[in-house]
Amino acid sequence: MRFLLSRTDALGDLIVSLPVMERIHSRLPEAEVHWLVQPATAPALAGLAGVAGVHLRAGDRELGELMAAGGFDAVLNLAHRDPQVVTAARLAGVPIRVARSRGRQIWQASHVLWQGRYASGRHEAVNALAFLSPWGWQGGAPALPELVLSEAERAQGRADLGGDGRPVLGLVLRGSGSGAYPSRDWWDRAVPVLAAAGWRPLALSPPEEGPLAPTDLRGLMGRLGACAAVAGPSTGPVHLAAALGVPVLCLMGLRPHHGPDRWAPLGRRVQVLQYPGPEADLAGGMDRLDPAALLPHLARLRR
């Protein structure tokens, strides 16, 4: 059976959707799983076991050609804001087309998910697993995403970071989505606190705010993989780090739809720190967090 998993939105969305592929293979080992993703996020899937093909989202004509030639038995539109995926699948005669109850997808899909995500208390990875409901495979906890690096990529990451004997704490200074994150002024106050505790804080993302030369996504993954720990808000690079097995301290706000229950990174060594008090706004409100509050979490991650 050939599946196409469409995740044409952000990097973090793709990472938390990887358990869908694992669940398919756990129930149907001979299944062939393809991904439709944005060009910017596709490199994250390189070398990942179980990926039969990676297809880049381009124009609607190219999308139609992919559906017509792909021979897919099922298309799961995990990125619900890209409704043309389901339309193209229907026109190509794909028999199973799963979508959320959003816009015209309702009329184009063979299976519609009506259960809401907001205020549900479910992690986004669980929401993604719901797309497997036509087969009854949606229950239970998601597997942890696991990304891979080559030895050459790991070696280049270590070389990029350099070293002075202190453990490197990779910093992701801000997110690209709607989650909260501290201001750059807050990070400027936090860096000396982290350094005094024995860390070497190093800004890795966004690249224009760090000391290292810009690199591509695989290069960033190599640098994240070379860190002793990574700290930052819930955004793509932090999800990458968690999926690479790096200890992660995720800084999160209090917005119900963007809190840890839904958007905490999935990894074996993840700590979440929410700042205190009501949230005044998405960025500056987090500045009320005392940088020293990070230290016990980081100490626990080093054990």
Short mmCIF file of the C-alpha atoms (twelve columns), coordinates in Angstrom:
data_MODEL
# 
_entry.id   MODEL 
# 
loop_
_atom_site.group_PDB 
_atom_site.id 
_atom_site.type_symbol 
_atom_site.label_atom_id 
_atom_site.label_alt_id 
_atom_site.label_comp_id 
_atom_site.label_asym_id 
_atom_site.label_seq_id 
_atom_site.Cartn_x 
_atom_site.Cartn_y 
_atom_site.Cartn_z 
_atom_site.pdbx_PDB_model_num 
ATOM 1   C CA . MET A 1   0.000   0.000  0.000   1 
ATOM 2   C CA . ARG A 2   1.360   3.404  -0.991  1 
ATOM 3   C CA . PHE A 3   0.765   6.343  1.348   1 
ATOM 4   C CA . LEU A 4   1.438   10.021 0.671   1 
ATOM 5   C CA . LEU A 5   1.744   12.101 3.837   1 
ATOM 6   C CA . SER A 6   1.369   15.788 2.998   1 
ATOM 7   C CA . ARG A 7   3.004   18.159 5.491   1 
ATOM 8   C CA . THR A 8   3.506   21.334 3.500   1 
ATOM 9   C CA . ASP A 9   3.706   23.780 6.404   1 
ATOM 10  C CA . ALA A 10  6.491   24.428 8.912   1 
ATOM 11  C CA . LEU A 11  9.487   22.402 10.056  1 
ATOM 12  C CA . GLY A 12  8.206   21.736 13.568  1 
ATOM 13  C CA . ASP A 13  4.904   20.493 12.110  1 
ATOM 14  C CA . LEU A 14  6.809   17.990 10.000  1 
ATOM 15  C CA . ILE A 15  8.859   16.714 12.934  1 
ATOM 16  C CA . VAL A 16  5.845   16.103 15.188  1 
ATOM 17  C CA . SER A 17  4.145   14.263 12.300  1 
ATOM 18  C CA . LEU A 18  6.913   11.666 11.913  1 
ATOM 19  C CA . PRO A 19  5.118   9.293  14.337  1 
ATOM 20  C CA . VAL A 20  2.452   8.840  11.639  1 
ATOM 21  C CA . MET A 21  4.999   7.081  9.428   1 
ATOM 22  C CA . GLU A 22  6.217   4.950  12.320  1 
ATOM 23  C CA . ARG A 23  2.653   3.931  13.158  1 
ATOM 24  C CA . ILE A 24  1.939   2.942  9.552   1 
ATOM 25  C CA . HIS A 25  5.014   0.735  9.420   1 
ATOM 26  C CA . SER A 26  4.257   -0.787 12.820  1 
ATOM 27  C CA . ARG A 27  0.855   -1.921 11.541  1 
ATOM 28  C CA . LEU A 28  1.747   -2.562 7.905   1 
ATOM 29  C CA . PRO A 29  5.491   -3.226 7.538   1 
ATOM 30  C CA . GLU A 30  5.338   -3.561 3.763   1 
ATOM 31  C CA . ALA A 31  3.711   -0.139 3.325   1 
ATOM 32  C CA . GLU A 32  5.449   2.414  1.115   1 
ATOM 33  C CA . VAL A 33  5.392   5.875  2.702   1 
ATOM 34  C CA . HIS A 34  6.067   9.021  0.696   1 
ATOM 35  C CA . TRP A 35  6.160   12.611 1.946   1 
ATOM 36  C CA . LEU A 36  5.037   15.819 0.262   1 
ATOM 37  C CA . VAL A 37  6.836   18.734 1.924   1 
ATOM 38  C CA . GLN A 38  8.195   22.211 1.322   1 
ATOM 39  C CA . PRO A 39  11.684  22.455 -0.241  1 
ATOM 40  C CA . ALA A 40  12.969  24.163 2.919   1 
ATOM 41  C CA . THR A 41  11.957  21.272 5.208   1 
ATOM 42  C CA . ALA A 42  12.749  18.314 2.932   1 
ATOM 43  C CA . PRO A 43  16.424  17.917 4.002   1 
ATOM 44  C CA . ALA A 44  15.305  16.911 7.506   1 
ATOM 45  C CA . LEU A 45  14.062  13.610 6.052   1 
ATOM 46  C CA . ALA A 46  17.390  12.673 4.440   1 
ATOM 47  C CA . GLY A 47  18.598  9.228  5.435   1 
ATOM 48  C CA . LEU A 48  15.494  8.495  7.497   1 
ATOM 49  C CA . ALA A 49  14.521  4.831  7.489   1 
ATOM 50  C CA . GLY A 50  11.095  4.087  6.079   1 
ATOM 51  C CA . VAL A 51  10.923  7.053  3.693   1 
ATOM 52  C CA . ALA A 52  10.165  5.698  0.228   1 
ATOM 53  C CA . GLY A 53  10.169  9.116  -1.432  1 
ATOM 54  C CA . VAL A 54  10.257  12.835 -0.730  1 
ATOM 55  C CA . HIS A 55  8.293   15.107 -3.062  1 
ATOM 56  C CA . LEU A 56  8.541   18.888 -3.064  1 
ATOM 57  C CA . ARG A 57  5.427   21.056 -3.051  1 
ATOM 58  C CA . ALA A 58  5.490   23.236 -6.133  1 
ATOM 59  C CA . GLY A 59  2.605   24.544 -8.221  1 
ATOM 60  C CA . ASP A 60  -0.826  22.990 -8.501  1 
ATOM 61  C CA . ARG A 61  -0.034  21.569 -11.946 1 
ATOM 62  C CA . GLU A 62  2.993   19.720 -10.566 1 
ATOM 63  C CA . LEU A 63  0.842   18.541 -7.673  1 
ATOM 64  C CA . GLY A 64  -1.694  17.092 -10.091 1 
ATOM 65  C CA . GLU A 65  1.058   15.341 -12.032 1 
ATOM 66  C CA . LEU A 66  2.415   13.816 -8.825  1 
ATOM 67  C CA . MET A 67  -1.002  12.483 -7.841  1 
ATOM 68  C CA . ALA A 68  -1.653  11.109 -11.328 1 
ATOM 69  C CA . ALA A 69  1.707   9.330  -11.586 1 
ATOM 70  C CA . GLY A 70  2.249   8.361  -7.956  1 
ATOM 71  C CA . GLY A 71  -0.083  5.392  -7.738  1 
ATOM 72  C CA . PHE A 72  -1.007  6.322  -4.181  1 
ATOM 73  C CA . ASP A 73  -3.632  4.315  -2.330  1 
ATOM 74  C CA . ALA A 74  -4.074  6.956  0.377   1 
ATOM 75  C CA . VAL A 75  -3.286  10.655 0.776   1 
ATOM 76  C CA . LEU A 76  -3.271  12.158 4.267   1 
ATOM 77  C CA . ASN A 77  -3.361  15.951 4.179   1 
ATOM 78  C CA . LEU A 78  -1.706  16.633 7.532   1 
ATOM 79  C CA . ALA A 79  -1.230  20.301 6.554   1 
ATOM 80  C CA . HIS A 80  -4.869  21.342 6.549   1 
ATOM 81  C CA . ARG A 81  -4.179  24.816 5.142   1 
ATOM 82  C CA . ASP A 82  -3.200  23.300 1.772   1 
ATOM 83  C CA . PRO A 83  -6.617  22.091 0.536   1 
ATOM 84  C CA . GLN A 84  -5.480  21.668 -3.070  1 
ATOM 85  C CA . VAL A 85  -3.702  18.475 -2.003  1 
ATOM 86  C CA . VAL A 86  -7.012  16.732 -1.392  1 
ATOM 87  C CA . THR A 87  -8.560  18.158 -4.554  1 
ATOM 88  C CA . ALA A 88  -5.652  16.894 -6.658  1 
ATOM 89  C CA . ALA A 89  -5.888  13.475 -5.001  1 
ATOM 90  C CA . ARG A 90  -9.604  13.218 -5.799  1 
ATOM 91  C CA . LEU A 91  -9.099  14.245 -9.428  1 
ATOM 92  C CA . ALA A 92  -6.384  11.593 -9.724  1 
ATOM 93  C CA . GLY A 93  -8.694  8.928  -8.335  1 
ATOM 94  C CA . VAL A 94  -6.845  8.274  -5.077  1 
ATOM 95  C CA . PRO A 95  -9.382  6.131  -3.174  1 
ATOM 96  C CA . ILE A 96  -8.592  7.186  0.418   1 
ATOM 97  C CA . ARG A 97  -8.225  10.921 1.051   1 
ATOM 98  C CA . VAL A 98  -8.129  12.051 4.681   1 
ATOM 99  C CA . ALA A 99  -8.522  15.713 5.646   1 
ATOM 100 C CA . ARG A 100 -9.687  17.952 8.450   1 
ATOM 101 C CA . SER A 101 -13.075 19.613 8.381   1 
ATOM 102 C CA . ARG A 102 -11.703 22.830 6.945   1 
ATOM 103 C CA . GLY A 103 -13.038 24.574 3.844   1 
ATOM 104 C CA . ARG A 104 -13.740 22.741 0.635   1 
ATOM 105 C CA . GLN A 105 -11.701 19.737 1.746   1 
ATOM 106 C CA . ILE A 106 -14.903 18.444 3.313   1 
ATOM 107 C CA . TRP A 107 -16.296 17.772 -0.160  1 
ATOM 108 C CA . GLN A 108 -13.087 16.453 -1.675  1 
ATOM 109 C CA . ALA A 109 -12.045 13.996 1.056   1 
ATOM 110 C CA . SER A 110 -13.212 10.435 1.454   1 
ATOM 111 C CA . HIS A 111 -12.677 10.659 5.232   1 
ATOM 112 C CA . VAL A 112 -13.072 13.845 7.273   1 
ATOM 113 C CA . LEU A 113 -11.756 14.446 10.802  1 
ATOM 114 C CA . TRP A 114 -14.360 16.422 12.711  1 
ATOM 115 C CA . GLN A 115 -12.720 16.351 16.136  1 
ATOM 116 C CA . GLY A 116 -11.213 19.745 16.979  1 
ATOM 117 C CA . ARG A 117 -7.597  20.285 17.989  1 
ATOM 118 C CA . TYR A 118 -7.885  23.499 19.985  1 
ATOM 119 C CA . ALA A 119 -8.404  23.174 23.755  1 
ATOM 120 C CA . SER A 120 -8.412  19.400 23.313  1 
ATOM 121 C CA . GLY A 121 -5.438  18.729 25.603  1 
ATOM 122 C CA . ARG A 122 -3.886  16.573 22.875  1 
ATOM 123 C CA . HIS A 123 -0.368  16.946 21.560  1 
ATOM 124 C CA . GLU A 124 -0.076  17.836 17.889  1 
ATOM 125 C CA . ALA A 125 1.547   14.453 17.257  1 
ATOM 126 C CA . VAL A 126 -1.632  12.802 18.560  1 
ATOM 127 C CA . ASN A 127 -3.690  15.067 16.316  1 
ATOM 128 C CA . ALA A 128 -1.594  13.875 13.379  1 
ATOM 129 C CA . LEU A 129 -2.134  10.230 14.305  1 
ATOM 130 C CA . ALA A 130 -5.872  10.856 14.042  1 
ATOM 131 C CA . PHE A 131 -5.431  10.815 10.251  1 
ATOM 132 C CA . LEU A 132 -4.984  7.047  10.561  1 
ATOM 133 C CA . SER A 133 -8.544  6.600  11.843  1 
ATOM 134 C CA . PRO A 134 -9.787  5.010  8.566   1 
ATOM 135 C CA . TRP A 135 -7.643  2.006  9.477   1 
ATOM 136 C CA . GLY A 136 -8.223  2.127  13.238  1 
ATOM 137 C CA . TRP A 137 -4.547  2.883  13.898  1 
ATOM 138 C CA . GLN A 138 -4.957  6.255  15.620  1 
ATOM 139 C CA . GLY A 139 -4.931  5.357  19.327  1 
ATOM 140 C CA . GLY A 140 -2.149  5.378  21.880  1 
ATOM 141 C CA . ALA A 141 0.921   7.484  22.473  1 
ATOM 142 C CA . PRO A 142 3.050   8.601  19.511  1 
ATOM 143 C CA . ALA A 143 6.514   7.197  19.011  1 
ATOM 144 C CA . LEU A 144 9.319   9.681  19.522  1 
ATOM 145 C CA . PRO A 145 10.624  11.188 16.269  1 
ATOM 146 C CA . GLU A 146 14.186  10.137 15.513  1 
ATOM 147 C CA . LEU A 147 16.227  11.982 12.901  1 
ATOM 148 C CA . VAL A 148 19.637  10.836 11.682  1 
ATOM 149 C CA . LEU A 149 22.988  12.419 10.896  1 
ATOM 150 C CA . SER A 150 25.893  10.958 8.992   1 
ATOM 151 C CA . GLU A 151 29.277  10.721 10.659  1 
ATOM 152 C CA . ALA A 152 30.535  13.410 8.281   1 
ATOM 153 C CA . GLU A 153 27.698  15.742 9.315   1 
ATOM 154 C CA . ARG A 154 28.402  15.115 12.993  1 
ATOM 155 C CA . ALA A 155 32.116  15.781 12.499  1 
ATOM 156 C CA . GLN A 156 31.400  19.001 10.613  1 
ATOM 157 C CA . GLY A 157 29.024  20.102 13.372  1 
ATOM 158 C CA . ARG A 158 31.706  19.588 16.004  1 
ATOM 159 C CA . ALA A 159 34.227  21.446 13.884  1 
ATOM 160 C CA . ASP A 160 31.833  24.358 13.377  1 
ATOM 161 C CA . LEU A 161 31.220  24.725 17.107  1 
ATOM 162 C CA . GLY A 162 34.854  24.515 18.097  1 
ATOM 163 C CA . GLY A 163 35.530  24.170 21.789  1 
ATOM 164 C CA . ASP A 164 37.132  25.587 24.888  1 
ATOM 165 C CA . GLY A 165 36.391  22.725 27.277  1 
ATOM 166 C CA . ARG A 166 32.947  23.967 28.310  1 
ATOM 167 C CA . PRO A 167 29.766  22.168 27.235  1 
ATOM 168 C CA . VAL A 168 28.084  24.021 24.391  1 
ATOM 169 C CA . LEU A 169 24.549  25.214 25.019  1 
ATOM 170 C CA . GLY A 170 23.007  25.877 21.617  1 
ATOM 171 C CA . LEU A 171 20.569  28.788 21.713  1 
ATOM 172 C CA . VAL A 172 17.534  29.204 19.480  1 
ATOM 173 C CA . LEU A 173 16.670  32.831 20.058  1 
ATOM 174 C CA . ARG A 174 13.202  33.019 18.597  1 
ATOM 175 C CA . GLY A 175 10.507  31.096 16.812  1 
ATOM 176 C CA . SER A 176 8.904   31.583 13.439  1 
ATOM 177 C CA . GLY A 177 5.378   30.557 14.430  1 
ATOM 178 C CA . SER A 178 2.819   31.908 16.852  1 
ATOM 179 C CA . GLY A 179 4.389   30.583 20.050  1 
ATOM 180 C CA . ALA A 180 5.945   32.887 22.632  1 
ATOM 181 C CA . TYR A 181 9.658   33.540 22.889  1 
ATOM 182 C CA . PRO A 182 11.930  35.924 24.833  1 
ATOM 183 C CA . SER A 183 13.301  39.133 23.351  1 
ATOM 184 C CA . ARG A 184 16.910  39.528 22.277  1 
ATOM 185 C CA . ASP A 185 17.471  41.825 25.280  1 
ATOM 186 C CA . TRP A 186 16.410  38.965 27.553  1 
ATOM 187 C CA . TRP A 187 18.894  36.613 25.891  1 
ATOM 188 C CA . ASP A 188 21.627  39.237 26.321  1 
ATOM 189 C CA . ARG A 189 20.896  39.143 30.052  1 
ATOM 190 C CA . ALA A 190 20.680  35.356 30.131  1 
ATOM 191 C CA . VAL A 191 23.980  34.594 28.375  1 
ATOM 192 C CA . PRO A 192 26.246  35.795 31.246  1 
ATOM 193 C CA . VAL A 193 24.146  33.807 33.732  1 
ATOM 194 C CA . LEU A 194 24.510  30.667 31.641  1 
ATOM 195 C CA . ALA A 195 28.236  31.249 31.148  1 
ATOM 196 C CA . ALA A 196 28.774  31.738 34.888  1 
ATOM 197 C CA . ALA A 197 27.173  28.330 35.419  1 
ATOM 198 C CA . GLY A 198 29.819  26.674 33.239  1 
ATOM 199 C CA . TRP A 199 28.087  26.611 29.854  1 
ATOM 200 C CA . ARG A 200 29.311  28.035 26.574  1 
ATOM 201 C CA . PRO A 201 26.127  29.634 25.208  1 
ATOM 202 C CA . LEU A 202 26.171  29.810 21.421  1 
ATOM 203 C CA . ALA A 203 23.378  31.255 19.285  1 
ATOM 204 C CA . LEU A 204 22.639  28.875 16.394  1 
ATOM 205 C CA . SER A 205 19.307  30.163 15.127  1 
ATOM 206 C CA . PRO A 206 18.393  32.420 13.483  1 
ATOM 207 C CA . PRO A 207 21.773  32.375 11.716  1 
ATOM 208 C CA . GLU A 208 22.015  36.140 11.304  1 
ATOM 209 C CA . GLU A 209 22.059  36.585 15.074  1 
ATOM 210 C CA . GLY A 210 24.829  34.105 15.821  1 
ATOM 211 C CA . PRO A 211 28.625  34.169 15.380  1 
ATOM 212 C CA . LEU A 212 28.889  31.216 12.971  1 
ATOM 213 C CA . ALA A 213 28.822  31.339 9.192   1 
ATOM 214 C CA . PRO A 214 25.400  30.554 7.692   1 
ATOM 215 C CA . THR A 215 24.735  26.940 6.782   1 
ATOM 216 C CA . ASP A 216 21.938  24.865 5.284   1 
ATOM 217 C CA . LEU A 217 19.404  22.780 7.211   1 
ATOM 218 C CA . ARG A 218 21.608  19.696 7.368   1 
ATOM 219 C CA . GLY A 219 24.482  21.870 8.574   1 
ATOM 220 C CA . LEU A 220 22.260  23.269 11.314  1 
ATOM 221 C CA . MET A 221 21.297  19.739 12.291  1 
ATOM 222 C CA . GLY A 222 24.976  18.828 12.562  1 
ATOM 223 C CA . ARG A 223 25.597  21.817 14.819  1 
ATOM 224 C CA . LEU A 224 22.583  21.013 16.990  1 
ATOM 225 C CA . GLY A 225 23.735  17.411 17.252  1 
ATOM 226 C CA . ALA A 226 27.151  18.569 18.518  1 
ATOM 227 C CA . CYS A 227 25.676  20.540 21.424  1 
ATOM 228 C CA . ALA A 228 25.592  19.283 24.994  1 
ATOM 229 C CA . ALA A 229 22.084  20.799 25.211  1 
ATOM 230 C CA . VAL A 230 19.830  23.185 23.311  1 
ATOM 231 C CA . ALA A 231 17.575  25.891 24.763  1 
ATOM 232 C CA . GLY A 232 14.911  27.901 22.992  1 
ATOM 233 C CA . PRO A 233 11.198  28.279 22.300  1 
ATOM 234 C CA . SER A 234 9.011   25.692 20.622  1 
ATOM 235 C CA . THR A 235 10.102  26.130 17.020  1 
ATOM 236 C CA . GLY A 236 11.622  24.078 14.225  1 
ATOM 237 C CA . PRO A 237 15.295  23.931 15.314  1 
ATOM 238 C CA . VAL A 238 14.323  22.978 18.872  1 
ATOM 239 C CA . HIS A 239 12.149  20.148 17.554  1 
ATOM 240 C CA . LEU A 240 15.077  19.087 15.374  1 
ATOM 241 C CA . ALA A 241 17.376  18.943 18.396  1 
ATOM 242 C CA . ALA A 242 14.927  16.835 20.392  1 
ATOM 243 C CA . ALA A 243 14.508  14.419 17.478  1 
ATOM 244 C CA . LEU A 244 18.302  14.126 17.219  1 
ATOM 245 C CA . GLY A 245 18.440  12.999 20.852  1 
ATOM 246 C CA . VAL A 246 20.014  16.215 22.139  1 
ATOM 247 C CA . PRO A 247 18.891  17.335 25.636  1 
ATOM 248 C CA . VAL A 248 16.440  20.205 25.170  1 
ATOM 249 C CA . LEU A 249 15.147  22.943 27.445  1 
ATOM 250 C CA . CYS A 250 12.062  24.399 25.773  1 
ATOM 251 C CA . LEU A 251 10.865  27.834 26.891  1 
ATOM 252 C CA . MET A 252 7.124   28.181 26.481  1 
ATOM 253 C CA . GLY A 253 4.405   30.688 27.257  1 
ATOM 254 C CA . LEU A 254 0.988   30.175 28.757  1 
ATOM 255 C CA . ARG A 255 -1.285  30.449 25.721  1 
ATOM 256 C CA . PRO A 256 -3.553  27.387 25.905  1 
ATOM 257 C CA . HIS A 257 -3.289  26.581 22.192  1 
ATOM 258 C CA . HIS A 258 0.515   26.915 22.156  1 
ATOM 259 C CA . GLY A 259 1.492   25.380 25.483  1 
ATOM 260 C CA . PRO A 260 3.490   22.214 26.179  1 
ATOM 261 C CA . ASP A 261 0.491   19.882 26.149  1 
ATOM 262 C CA . ARG A 262 0.199   20.554 22.442  1 
ATOM 263 C CA . TRP A 263 3.588   21.764 21.215  1 
ATOM 264 C CA . ALA A 264 6.357   20.541 23.525  1 
ATOM 265 C CA . PRO A 265 9.195   18.918 21.531  1 
ATOM 266 C CA . LEU A 266 9.142   15.133 21.555  1 
ATOM 267 C CA . GLY A 267 12.415  13.623 22.738  1 
ATOM 268 C CA . ARG A 268 13.941  11.380 25.355  1 
ATOM 269 C CA . ARG A 269 15.517  14.282 27.268  1 
ATOM 270 C CA . VAL A 270 13.233  17.292 27.128  1 
ATOM 271 C CA . GLN A 271 12.525  19.795 29.896  1 
ATOM 272 C CA . VAL A 272 9.853   22.499 29.598  1 
ATOM 273 C CA . LEU A 273 9.996   25.832 31.406  1 
ATOM 274 C CA . GLN A 274 6.978   28.136 31.284  1 
ATOM 275 C CA . TYR A 275 7.392   31.702 32.417  1 
ATOM 276 C CA . PRO A 276 5.256   32.880 35.344  1 
ATOM 277 C CA . GLY A 277 2.245   35.158 35.313  1 
ATOM 278 C CA . PRO A 278 -0.384  35.962 32.712  1 
ATOM 279 C CA . GLU A 279 0.837   36.436 29.195  1 
ATOM 280 C CA . ALA A 280 0.787   40.057 28.100  1 
ATOM 281 C CA . ASP A 281 1.946   39.334 24.547  1 
ATOM 282 C CA . LEU A 282 3.803   36.738 22.516  1 
ATOM 283 C CA . ALA A 283 7.331   38.094 22.886  1 
ATOM 284 C CA . GLY A 284 7.911   40.671 25.607  1 
ATOM 285 C CA . GLY A 285 5.736   38.861 28.132  1 
ATOM 286 C CA . MET A 286 8.269   36.059 28.379  1 
ATOM 287 C CA . ASP A 287 10.914  38.542 29.513  1 
ATOM 288 C CA . ARG A 288 9.470   38.269 33.013  1 
ATOM 289 C CA . LEU A 289 11.227  34.917 33.305  1 
ATOM 290 C CA . ASP A 290 14.331  35.035 35.516  1 
ATOM 291 C CA . PRO A 291 17.270  33.656 33.451  1 
ATOM 292 C CA . ALA A 292 18.516  31.890 36.597  1 
ATOM 293 C CA . ALA A 293 15.398  29.701 36.412  1 
ATOM 294 C CA . LEU A 294 16.990  27.893 33.475  1 
ATOM 295 C CA . LEU A 295 19.893  26.583 35.528  1 
ATOM 296 C CA . PRO A 296 18.256  23.751 37.516  1 
ATOM 297 C CA . HIS A 297 16.605  22.458 34.342  1 
ATOM 298 C CA . LEU A 298 19.901  22.480 32.493  1 
ATOM 299 C CA . ALA A 299 21.646  20.807 35.412  1 
ATOM 300 C CA . ARG A 300 19.069  18.026 35.306  1 
ATOM 301 C CA . LEU A 301 19.604  17.577 31.569  1 
ATOM 302 C CA . ARG A 302 23.348  17.095 32.143  1 
ATOM 303 C CA . ARG A 303 22.908  14.223 34.579  1 
# 
